[in-house]
Amino acid sequence: MTDLGTLDYIWLGILAVFQGPEAVSILGLSISITVLMVAFGLILGIIVGATPGLGGVIAMAISLPILISIFGFNSDALLPVMGFLIGVMKGSTVGGAVPAILFNTPGTPDAYMTTLDGYPMARSGKARKALKISHFSSVSGDTFSDIVLIVCAPFLAILVEAYLDLPEKTALLILSLSFIAAVVGGSAAKGLLSCGLGLLAVYIGTGEDFYPRLSFGSEALSNGIPITAAVIGILVVGAIFTELEGLWHQTRKAGKIEIAKDVGDQKLHWADIRRILPYIGRSAFIGTAIGALPGIGSTLAATIGYATGNRFHARRKAPEDPSFGEGAPEGIAATEAANSSVSGANLIPVLSLGIPGNTAAVFLILAADSIGGFNPGPAVFKFSSDLNPELVIAFGLFTTMILANILNWTVGGVFMRSLGILVRIPKQYLLPVVLLLTLASLYVQETSMSAIWFAFGFGVLGYFMRRFEISPLPFVIGFVLGGRLEDTARQAFSATGGDPFFLLKSPIAAIFILGAVAVIFFSLRKPKAVSS
């Protein structure tokens, strides 16, 4: 048999996507089932991402068992099923910005930072322009991340795993939480309070004890708080409560509810693109670097991208330009490029090490495990003269990601522009519908009324946090990373023979811990801005 080189494997991966089993034939042109599934997944992802309370993770969770029952367990099912999941993952990231911009209710936790500038732009009559900026930035970051994945997947994953052992990963999570608490919301004290509440909530009913912690004898609490209920409650339900109160005050004051109308030019010009490109580039690098780290995720990337862009914008902006948080297009670009660029890089640890970088990536591993014939890990990237079918599948997945990006630039753009009409729907009618959809989707996933009550409870907490100007994002980060932090710390403690100073014995871990202390210390010392 002829020796197979890198180009041969790339070509075989492309052929596996475009010359797979035929789905339909259009004017004599055969369309493979994989191409069709990527397109369907992308459209579904945009729709569910644009619906608060749904999101790509829920869509992937519902779709996976259905897809496997349709396609079966043979190796031909791998690319159609995983292509569909990749389409949902990419589409939901783009679509999550729609409710964040139009209604101040993020469709996904990653899109929370988008509300800070997207919603003010929508209220000032620039909703469609904000959606175009979001789409361009999101797909640009995603495309950059995919290029890095395809070129550097084996090398980056091996380097990350070589230098970050359990103590270093524990210290990195602590640094991440410290950074989030310090930089989000303008006040380090409020950020620490929000993050602390998130950690407290995630540790209810969990751990390795013989009986649940902090459950107070309640059966619902003893099973722990569902992550979906907590995140949806604090972000979406809390935002809806706040918006409904705002509408009530507006009605009392003005006697009517104002509906935002398009004002001025809604086109995305080359001058606008030139203005946001530096923010897209910087956030794309940040998101890709964070995405390559196992288990960190896009919410952190969005926050760091936004904070970095904010510092750059504060030094460079003209006096008449809006600041971050007041409707700056650069804020949308920095956030969307960062959270979207995580999606490609997240597959670096998935394909090379079998470690999911975010929740969506978990379903790709579950699909591979369920169908068989593809085992994510170092053996995937073994170039051999004998055919390595797993490497063909890997390059097939890379091809589906490129295809999804091409569709995102075209179909996704049309979809995003059409969704801008939603801003004309009166919010007093739309918000209750969004609330019902949110709670219905939560019940579909959890099938428990306790999850609904948890969502309401955290919604009330989110409402009061907004009233006291406490950002809910550190709470979400603390809740999402808290369980992982405890698990990693327990494993590191055991692996080091029960050494209580395991975080300080490794030079890299010690640097991360010192960085966390420095971030908090200097943030608390930072003088508050005097209001005029």
C-alpha positions as CSV (number, residue, x, y, z in Angstrom):
1,M,0.0,0.0,0.0
2,T,1.2,3.5,-0.8
3,D,2.5,5.5,2.2
4,L,-0.1,8.0,3.4
5,G,1.1,11.5,4.2
6,T,-0.5,14.5,5.8
7,L,-2.1,15.7,2.6
8,D,-3.5,12.3,1.9
9,Y,-5.3,12.2,5.3
10,I,-6.6,15.7,4.7
11,W,-8.0,14.7,1.3
12,L,-9.6,11.6,2.7
13,G,-11.2,13.6,5.5
14,I,-12.7,16.0,3.0
15,L,-14.0,13.1,0.8
16,A,-15.5,11.5,3.8
17,V,-17.7,14.6,4.3
18,F,-18.7,15.4,0.7
19,Q,-18.8,11.9,-0.7
20,G,-20.5,10.2,2.2
21,P,-24.0,8.6,1.9
22,E,-26.2,10.8,-0.3
23,A,-29.1,12.6,1.3
24,V,-30.6,14.5,-1.6
25,S,-29.7,15.3,-5.2
26,I,-30.2,18.9,-6.5
27,L,-29.9,19.3,-10.3
28,G,-27.7,16.2,-10.5
29,L,-25.5,17.4,-7.7
30,S,-25.2,14.9,-4.8
31,I,-25.5,16.4,-1.3
32,S,-24.1,14.1,1.4
33,I,-26.0,13.5,4.6
34,T,-23.1,15.0,6.6
35,V,-23.3,18.4,4.7
36,L,-27.1,18.4,5.3
37,M,-26.8,17.6,9.0
38,V,-24.2,20.4,9.5
39,A,-26.6,22.9,7.9
40,F,-29.6,21.7,10.0
41,G,-27.5,21.8,13.1
42,L,-26.3,25.3,12.5
43,I,-29.8,26.7,11.8
44,L,-31.2,24.9,14.9
45,G,-28.3,26.2,17.0
46,I,-29.0,29.8,15.9
47,I,-32.7,29.4,16.8
48,V,-32.1,27.8,20.2
49,G,-29.2,30.2,21.0
50,A,-31.6,33.1,20.3
51,T,-34.2,31.7,22.7
52,P,-33.4,32.5,26.3
53,G,-33.4,29.4,28.4
54,L,-32.7,26.9,25.6
55,G,-29.1,27.2,24.3
56,G,-26.9,24.8,22.4
57,V,-26.2,22.4,25.4
58,I,-29.9,21.6,25.8
59,A,-30.4,21.2,22.1
60,M,-27.4,18.8,21.9
61,A,-28.6,16.8,24.9
62,I,-32.0,16.3,23.4
63,S,-30.7,15.7,19.9
64,L,-28.0,13.1,20.6
65,P,-30.2,10.1,21.5
66,I,-32.5,10.9,18.7
67,L,-29.7,11.1,16.2
68,I,-28.1,7.8,17.4
69,S,-31.5,6.0,17.1
70,I,-31.8,7.3,13.5
71,F,-28.3,6.7,12.2
72,G,-27.4,3.7,14.3
73,F,-24.0,2.6,15.8
74,N,-21.9,2.0,12.6
75,S,-18.9,4.2,11.8
76,D,-20.8,5.9,8.9
77,A,-22.9,7.6,11.6
78,L,-19.9,9.4,13.2
79,L,-19.6,12.3,10.8
80,P,-23.3,13.1,10.3
81,V,-24.0,13.0,14.1
82,M,-20.9,14.9,15.2
83,G,-21.3,17.3,12.2
84,F,-24.8,18.1,13.5
85,L,-23.6,18.7,17.0
86,I,-20.8,20.9,15.8
87,G,-23.4,22.9,13.8
88,V,-25.5,23.3,16.9
89,M,-22.5,24.4,19.0
90,K,-21.4,27.1,16.5
91,G,-24.9,28.3,15.7
92,S,-25.9,28.6,19.4
93,T,-22.8,30.7,20.1
94,V,-23.8,33.2,17.4
95,G,-27.5,33.1,18.2
96,G,-27.0,33.7,21.9
97,A,-26.2,37.3,21.2
98,V,-29.7,38.0,19.8
99,P,-31.8,38.1,23.0
100,A,-28.8,39.6,24.8
101,I,-28.9,42.6,22.4
102,L,-32.6,42.9,21.8
103,F,-34.1,42.1,25.3
104,N,-31.1,42.2,27.8
105,T,-31.7,38.5,28.5
106,P,-28.6,36.5,27.4
107,G,-29.5,33.3,25.5
108,T,-26.3,31.7,26.9
109,P,-24.1,32.5,29.9
110,D,-21.3,33.5,27.4
111,A,-23.5,36.2,26.0
112,Y,-24.0,38.0,29.3
113,M,-21.2,40.5,28.6
114,T,-22.9,41.2,25.2
115,T,-25.9,42.7,27.1
116,L,-23.7,45.4,28.5
117,D,-23.2,47.2,25.2
118,G,-25.6,45.4,22.9
119,Y,-28.8,46.3,24.8
120,P,-27.9,50.0,25.1
121,M,-27.3,50.1,21.3
122,A,-30.7,48.4,20.8
123,R,-32.4,51.0,23.0
124,S,-30.8,53.8,21.1
125,G,-32.2,52.5,17.8
126,K,-29.2,50.5,16.6
127,A,-30.4,47.0,17.2
128,R,-29.8,45.7,13.6
129,K,-26.4,47.2,13.5
130,A,-25.5,45.7,16.9
131,L,-26.6,42.3,15.5
132,K,-24.4,42.7,12.4
133,I,-21.4,43.6,14.6
134,S,-22.1,40.6,16.8
135,H,-22.4,38.2,13.8
136,F,-19.2,39.5,12.1
137,S,-17.2,39.4,15.3
138,S,-18.5,36.0,16.3
139,V,-17.8,34.3,13.0
140,S,-14.4,36.0,12.7
141,G,-13.3,34.7,16.1
142,D,-14.7,31.2,15.3
143,T,-12.9,31.0,12.0
144,F,-9.6,32.1,13.6
145,S,-10.0,29.5,16.3
146,D,-10.7,26.7,13.8
147,I,-7.5,27.6,11.8
148,V,-5.5,27.3,15.0
149,L,-7.2,24.0,15.8
150,I,-6.4,22.5,12.4
151,V,-2.8,23.7,12.3
152,C,-1.8,23.3,16.0
153,A,-4.1,20.7,17.6
154,P,-1.5,18.0,18.4
155,F,1.2,20.4,19.5
156,L,-0.8,22.7,21.7
157,A,-2.6,19.9,23.5
158,I,0.7,18.1,24.3
159,L,2.3,21.3,25.6
160,V,-0.7,22.1,27.8
161,E,-0.8,18.7,29.3
162,A,3.0,18.6,29.8
163,Y,3.1,21.8,31.9
164,L,-0.2,21.7,33.7
165,D,-0.6,18.9,36.2
166,L,-3.3,18.7,38.9
167,P,-1.8,21.4,41.3
168,E,-1.3,23.8,38.4
169,K,-4.9,23.2,37.1
170,T,-6.2,23.9,40.6
171,A,-4.2,27.1,40.9
172,L,-5.3,28.2,37.4
173,L,-9.0,27.8,38.4
174,I,-8.3,29.9,41.6
175,L,-6.6,32.6,39.5
176,S,-9.6,32.5,37.1
177,L,-12.1,33.0,39.8
178,S,-10.0,35.8,41.4
179,F,-9.7,37.6,38.1
180,I,-13.4,37.4,37.4
181,A,-14.4,38.6,40.9
182,A,-11.9,41.5,40.7
183,V,-12.5,42.9,37.2
184,V,-16.3,42.3,36.6
185,G,-18.8,44.9,37.9
186,G,-16.3,47.6,38.8
187,S,-16.1,46.7,42.5
188,A,-13.8,44.0,43.7
189,A,-15.8,43.6,46.9
190,K,-19.1,43.1,45.1
191,G,-17.4,40.7,42.7
192,L,-16.0,38.6,45.5
193,L,-19.4,38.6,47.2
194,S,-21.1,37.4,43.9
195,C,-18.4,34.8,43.3
196,G,-18.6,33.6,47.0
197,L,-22.4,33.1,46.7
198,G,-21.8,31.0,43.5
199,L,-19.3,28.8,45.3
200,L,-21.6,28.5,48.3
201,A,-24.6,27.5,46.1
202,V,-22.6,24.8,44.1
203,Y,-21.4,23.1,47.2
204,I,-24.9,22.5,48.6
205,G,-25.6,18.8,48.6
206,T,-22.4,17.9,46.9
207,G,-19.0,16.5,47.9
208,E,-17.7,13.1,49.0
209,D,-19.2,13.0,52.5
210,F,-21.6,10.3,53.7
211,Y,-24.4,12.8,53.9
212,P,-25.1,15.9,51.7
213,R,-23.6,19.2,52.8
214,L,-25.7,22.3,53.7
215,S,-29.0,20.5,52.8
216,F,-30.8,21.2,56.1
217,G,-32.6,17.8,55.8
218,S,-34.3,18.8,52.5
219,E,-34.5,16.1,49.8
220,A,-34.4,18.7,47.0
221,L,-31.2,20.3,48.4
222,S,-29.6,17.0,49.2
223,N,-29.4,16.2,45.4
224,G,-27.6,19.5,44.8
225,I,-28.8,22.5,42.8
226,P,-29.0,21.8,39.0
227,I,-26.6,23.9,37.1
228,T,-29.1,24.7,34.5
229,A,-31.6,26.0,37.0
230,A,-29.1,28.2,38.8
231,V,-27.6,29.7,35.6
232,I,-30.9,30.2,33.9
233,G,-32.4,31.6,37.1
234,I,-29.7,34.1,37.9
235,L,-29.1,35.3,34.3
236,V,-32.4,35.0,32.4
237,V,-35.2,34.9,35.1
238,G,-33.5,37.7,37.1
239,A,-33.1,39.8,34.0
240,I,-36.8,39.3,33.1
241,F,-37.9,40.3,36.6
242,T,-35.7,43.5,36.3
243,E,-37.1,44.3,32.8
244,L,-40.7,43.8,33.9
245,E,-40.1,46.2,36.9
246,G,-38.6,48.7,34.4
247,L,-41.6,48.5,32.2
248,W,-43.9,49.0,35.2
249,H,-42.0,52.1,36.2
250,Q,-42.0,53.4,32.7
251,T,-45.8,52.9,32.5
252,R,-46.3,54.8,35.8
253,K,-44.1,57.6,34.7
254,A,-44.9,58.1,31.0
255,G,-48.3,56.4,30.8
256,K,-47.1,54.1,28.0
257,I,-44.3,51.7,27.1
258,E,-41.8,53.0,24.6
259,I,-40.9,50.6,21.7
260,A,-37.4,51.0,20.3
261,K,-37.3,52.1,16.6
262,D,-34.5,51.9,14.1
263,V,-32.6,55.2,14.1
264,G,-30.0,56.2,11.5
265,D,-27.8,54.0,9.4
266,Q,-28.1,50.3,10.3
267,K,-25.4,49.1,7.8
268,L,-22.0,47.7,8.8
269,H,-19.5,49.8,6.8
270,W,-15.8,49.2,6.2
271,A,-15.1,52.1,8.6
272,D,-17.1,50.1,11.3
273,I,-15.1,46.9,10.6
274,R,-11.8,48.8,10.7
275,R,-12.8,50.2,14.1
276,I,-13.6,46.8,15.7
277,L,-10.9,44.7,14.0
278,P,-8.3,45.3,16.8
279,Y,-10.8,44.2,19.4
280,I,-11.7,41.1,17.4
281,G,-8.1,40.1,16.9
282,R,-7.2,40.5,20.5
283,S,-10.2,38.6,21.8
284,A,-9.7,35.9,19.2
285,F,-6.2,35.2,20.6
286,I,-7.5,35.3,24.2
287,G,-10.4,32.9,23.4
288,T,-8.3,30.5,21.5
289,A,-5.7,30.4,24.3
290,I,-8.3,29.8,26.9
291,G,-10.2,27.3,24.8
292,A,-7.0,25.2,24.5
293,L,-7.0,24.7,28.3
294,P,-9.1,21.8,29.4
295,G,-12.2,22.7,31.4
296,I,-12.0,26.5,31.4
297,G,-14.7,27.5,28.9
298,S,-16.1,30.4,26.9
299,T,-17.7,32.4,29.7
300,L,-14.2,33.1,31.1
301,A,-12.9,34.0,27.6
302,A,-15.8,36.4,27.0
303,T,-15.1,38.2,30.4
304,I,-11.4,38.5,29.9
305,G,-11.8,39.6,26.3
306,Y,-14.3,42.3,27.4
307,A,-12.1,43.5,30.3
308,T,-9.0,43.6,28.0
309,G,-10.9,45.5,25.3
310,N,-12.3,47.9,28.0
311,R,-8.8,48.9,29.1
312,F,-7.6,49.4,25.5
313,H,-10.8,51.4,24.6
314,A,-10.5,53.7,27.6
315,R,-7.1,54.8,26.4
316,R,-7.9,55.2,22.7
317,K,-11.5,56.4,22.5
318,A,-12.5,59.9,21.5
319,P,-14.4,62.0,24.0
320,E,-17.7,61.7,22.1
321,D,-17.5,57.9,21.8
322,P,-19.5,55.8,24.2
323,S,-17.6,53.9,26.9
324,F,-17.9,50.2,27.4
325,G,-21.2,49.5,29.1
326,E,-22.9,52.5,27.4
327,G,-23.4,51.0,23.9
328,A,-19.9,50.8,22.5
329,P,-19.7,48.6,19.3
330,E,-16.2,47.6,20.4
331,G,-17.7,46.0,23.6
332,I,-19.9,43.7,21.5
333,A,-16.9,42.8,19.2
334,A,-14.6,42.0,22.1
335,T,-17.1,39.7,23.8
336,E,-18.4,37.9,20.7
337,A,-15.0,37.3,19.2
338,A,-13.7,35.9,22.5
339,N,-16.5,33.5,23.3
340,S,-16.8,32.2,19.7
341,S,-13.1,31.6,19.3
342,V,-13.3,29.1,22.2
343,S,-15.4,26.6,20.2
344,G,-12.6,25.5,17.8
345,A,-9.8,25.6,20.4
346,N,-12.0,23.5,22.8
347,L,-11.6,20.6,20.5
348,I,-7.8,20.6,21.0
349,P,-8.0,18.8,24.4
350,V,-11.0,16.8,23.2
351,L,-9.4,15.3,20.1
352,S,-5.8,15.1,21.5
353,L,-6.5,14.1,25.1
354,G,-10.2,13.1,25.4
355,I,-10.8,16.0,27.9
356,P,-13.8,18.2,27.2
357,G,-13.0,21.9,27.2
358,N,-16.7,23.0,27.7
359,T,-20.1,21.4,28.3
360,A,-20.9,21.3,24.5
361,A,-17.7,19.3,23.9
362,V,-18.9,16.7,26.3
363,F,-21.6,15.7,23.9
364,L,-19.0,15.1,21.1
365,I,-17.2,12.7,23.4
366,L,-20.5,11.0,24.3
367,A,-21.4,10.7,20.6
368,A,-18.0,9.1,19.9
369,D,-18.3,6.7,22.8
370,S,-21.9,5.7,21.9
371,I,-21.3,5.1,18.2
372,G,-17.8,3.7,18.4
373,G,-14.9,3.7,15.9
374,F,-13.4,6.9,17.2
375,N,-11.6,7.2,20.5
376,P,-10.4,10.8,21.2
377,G,-6.8,10.8,22.5
378,P,-3.2,10.9,21.5
379,A,-3.6,8.0,19.1
380,V,-5.9,10.1,16.9
381,F,-3.0,12.1,15.5
382,K,-0.8,9.1,14.7
383,F,0.3,9.5,11.1
384,S,1.1,6.1,9.7
385,S,1.6,4.4,6.4
386,D,-1.2,2.0,7.2
387,L,-4.6,3.8,7.1
388,N,-5.5,5.3,10.5
389,P,-9.3,5.6,10.3
390,E,-9.5,7.8,13.4
391,L,-7.2,10.4,11.8
392,V,-9.5,10.4,8.7
393,I,-12.5,11.1,11.1
394,A,-10.5,13.9,12.7
395,F,-9.9,15.6,9.4
396,G,-13.5,15.0,8.5
397,L,-14.5,16.9,11.7
398,F,-12.1,19.7,10.7
399,T,-13.9,19.8,7.3
400,T,-17.3,20.0,9.0
401,M,-16.1,22.9,11.1
402,I,-14.9,24.8,8.0
403,L,-18.2,24.1,6.3
404,A,-20.2,25.3,9.3
405,N,-18.1,28.5,9.3
406,I,-18.8,29.1,5.6
407,L,-22.6,28.6,6.2
408,N,-22.3,30.8,9.2
409,W,-20.9,33.7,7.1
410,T,-23.7,33.3,4.6
411,V,-26.9,31.7,6.0
412,G,-26.1,32.8,9.6
413,G,-25.8,36.4,8.5
414,V,-29.2,36.3,6.8
415,F,-30.7,34.7,9.9
416,M,-29.2,37.2,12.3
417,R,-30.5,40.1,10.2
418,S,-34.0,38.7,10.0
419,L,-34.1,38.2,13.8
420,G,-33.6,41.9,14.2
421,I,-37.3,42.4,13.6
422,L,-38.0,40.9,17.0
423,V,-37.1,44.3,18.6
424,R,-40.4,45.7,17.3
425,I,-42.4,43.2,19.4
426,P,-43.7,44.9,22.5
427,K,-41.7,43.7,25.5
428,Q,-44.7,43.5,27.8
429,Y,-46.0,40.7,25.5
430,L,-42.7,39.1,24.7
431,L,-41.1,38.9,28.1
432,P,-43.8,36.6,29.7
433,V,-43.5,34.3,26.6
434,V,-39.8,34.2,27.1
435,L,-40.2,33.4,30.7
436,L,-42.6,30.5,29.9
437,L,-40.3,29.1,27.2
438,T,-37.4,29.3,29.7
439,L,-39.2,27.4,32.4
440,A,-40.6,24.9,29.9
441,S,-37.2,24.2,28.5
442,L,-35.8,23.9,32.0
443,Y,-38.5,21.3,33.0
444,V,-37.9,19.3,29.8
445,Q,-34.2,19.0,30.7
446,E,-34.6,18.4,34.5
447,T,-38.1,16.8,34.6
448,S,-38.5,18.1,38.2
449,M,-40.6,20.9,39.7
450,S,-37.9,21.5,42.2
451,A,-35.7,22.8,39.3
452,I,-38.5,25.4,38.5
453,W,-38.5,26.6,42.1
454,F,-34.7,26.8,42.1
455,A,-34.9,28.9,38.9
456,F,-37.4,31.2,40.5
457,G,-35.4,31.5,43.7
458,F,-32.2,32.3,41.8
459,G,-34.2,34.7,39.6
460,V,-35.2,36.6,42.7
461,L,-31.5,36.6,43.8
462,G,-30.5,37.8,40.4
463,Y,-33.1,40.6,40.6
464,F,-31.8,41.9,43.9
465,M,-28.2,41.6,42.7
466,R,-29.0,43.8,39.8
467,R,-30.8,46.3,42.1
468,F,-27.7,46.6,44.3
469,E,-25.4,46.7,41.2
470,I,-23.8,43.4,41.9
471,S,-22.8,41.6,38.7
472,P,-24.3,38.1,38.5
473,L,-21.5,36.9,36.2
474,P,-19.0,36.1,39.0
475,F,-21.8,34.0,40.6
476,V,-22.2,32.0,37.4
477,I,-18.5,31.5,37.0
478,G,-18.2,30.5,40.7
479,F,-21.1,28.0,40.3
480,V,-19.8,26.5,37.0
481,L,-16.1,26.2,38.1
482,G,-16.7,25.5,41.8
483,G,-17.3,21.7,41.4
484,R,-14.4,21.4,39.1
485,L,-12.2,23.3,41.5
486,E,-13.1,21.0,44.4
487,D,-12.6,17.8,42.3
488,T,-9.2,19.0,41.0
489,A,-8.0,20.1,44.4
490,R,-9.0,16.8,46.0
491,Q,-7.2,14.9,43.2
492,A,-4.1,17.1,43.6
493,F,-4.1,16.7,47.3
494,S,-4.3,12.9,47.0
495,A,-1.7,12.8,44.2
496,T,0.8,14.7,46.3
497,G,0.5,12.3,49.3
498,G,-1.8,14.6,51.3
499,D,0.6,17.6,51.2
500,P,-1.4,20.7,52.5
501,F,1.1,23.0,50.6
502,F,0.7,21.3,47.2
503,L,-0.3,24.7,45.6
504,L,3.0,26.2,46.6
505,K,5.4,23.3,45.8
506,S,5.0,23.7,42.1
507,P,6.6,26.9,40.6
508,I,3.8,27.3,38.0
509,A,1.1,26.8,40.6
510,A,2.8,29.2,43.0
511,I,2.9,31.8,40.3
512,F,-0.8,31.4,39.6
513,I,-1.7,31.7,43.3
514,L,0.5,34.8,43.8
515,G,-1.2,36.2,40.7
516,A,-4.6,35.6,42.2
517,V,-3.6,37.3,45.5
518,A,-2.1,40.3,43.5
519,V,-5.2,40.7,41.4
520,I,-7.5,40.9,44.5
521,F,-5.1,43.1,46.5
522,F,-4.6,45.7,43.8
523,S,-8.3,45.7,42.8
524,L,-9.3,46.4,46.5
525,R,-6.8,49.2,46.7
526,K,-8.0,50.8,43.5
527,P,-9.7,54.1,44.3
528,K,-13.4,54.5,43.3
529,A,-14.2,56.9,40.6
530,V,-15.9,60.0,41.9
531,S,-19.3,60.5,40.4
532,S,-20.2,64.0,39.2
